[in-house]
C-alpha cells in the first residue's frame, strides 16, 4: 500500500507538471487526497 501511495503521488505530480500546472496546486492536493482516501477506504 505504501508503494502504491508513493508511486501514485509522484505520477500525479509529474502529470500535473506536464499539463503545465493548469490546476491550482491546492485543488490538486484536495482531489488527490479524495482519490487516495476513497481508494484506500474501499479496501480496508
N, C-alpha and C positions, 0 to 999 in steps of 0.2 A: 504494500500500500504506500509506503514511503517513496519507493521508486516511482510509482505512478504519479504521486503528487509533485515530486521534484521534476520529473521529465515533462509532465504536462504544463507545469508553471513556466518552465523555460521555453517550451514550444509556443505557448500562448504569447509570451513576451516577444519572442522572435517574430511571430506573425504580426503582432501589433507594430513593431518597428518596420517590418517590410511594407505594411499598409500605411506607412508614413504617419503613424500615430494619429489616425483620423478620429479615434475615440478618445475622449479625455481620460487620463490615467485613473482618476477616481472612479469613473464609470467602468473601466476595465477591471479594476480591483473588485468592485461590487459584483459585477457579472461573474467573474472568475470564482469568487467566494461562493456565490449561489450555485454555480455549476458543480463545484467540488463538494459542497455540503450536500446537495441533492444526490449526487452520485454515491458518496460515501454512506450517507444515512440509509440509502436503499439496500445496501449490502450488510449493514450491521444489524 
